[in-house]
């Protein structure tokens, strides 16, 4: 690799400061203080130097301008004047141009050297900006936060959190993707995923427990008035049912839980769909009795278009998790988002719990009024 290319690689690696010495040093020529050519380049082409050292010298070159002598640069960088002279000569050979006019009394940049200095200075400033931005990313939330969530939980629980989060952190813009698939966060497409699961297998991802939820049984008041009362789980076997088709639950079987007690019921599925909001529409139309996630049923329960069936039972208990790629230095927008969701989602779901409690005690006759 050429010395110049080696220096550029060093710049990209952010290693330019490894040999920087006496950043603000001055050279003295004929007893007078001259501008910072004492930080002139001890760079490029020395077989004993790695790219870090070459980068350091270029950084010092960028800090130097005006007149000076090689021994001043050597004192500043800790090398002999002959080493500095050879380094500059090697750089000029690599670039195939002269950067410096030399004399016994002074040195001065050529026009090419001045342009080279300007370019290198600009590059180093960009690196400084990139470092500051990267460092700031761990301190101040900003930029685009890419979140994936399952459809139902995303629509009903994550979106309200996005609204309150962006009010608190206006420098962050949230890009929310709703999907039924478990995301692959390791490919870098998303920063955080909000998922539902009974539990999490060991993986390379970090997880924060946000809360818990479950599905409930619902039907329209009109459907329940047209059919025999449902007083126990076994009564479901003789009624048309709307099934939420989401793996890994088996089709045509419902597992109902009352506390730690569970009972498995085979149901006659009349309509099967994989999106909870579509199941709600079917139930409101009187198609049968169905299971829907509690957060998806809240609006219909509040409006009275659905009522709960066997309210003492729940189905599909799930935990809500925030998944993200672990890091010793977690980016501020990810850290603050997770903290916000852990605090805000229970608050947003407080109304959900109140409606579920009220609907569990509401007689069917009252719901039809």
Buried (B, 14 or more C-beta within 10 A) or exposed (E): EEBBEBBBBBBEEBBBBBBBBBEEBBBEBEEEEBBBBBBBBBBBBBEEBEBBBBBBBBBBBBBBBBBBBBBBBBBBBEBBBEBBBBBBBBBBEBBEEBBBEBEEEBBBBBEBBEEBBEEBBEBBEEBEEEEEEEEEBBEBBBBEBBBBBBBBBBBBBBBBBBEBBBEEBEEBEBEBEBEEEEBEBEEEEBBBBBBBBEEEEEEEBBBBEBBEBBBBBBBBBBBBBEBEEBEEBEBBEEBBBBBBEBEEBEEEEBBBBEEEEEEEBEBEBBBBBEBBBBBBBBBBBBBBBBBBBBBBBBBBBBEBBBBBBBBEBBBBEBBBBBBBBEEEEBBBBBBBBBEBBBEBBBEBBEEBEEBBEEBBEBEBEEBEE
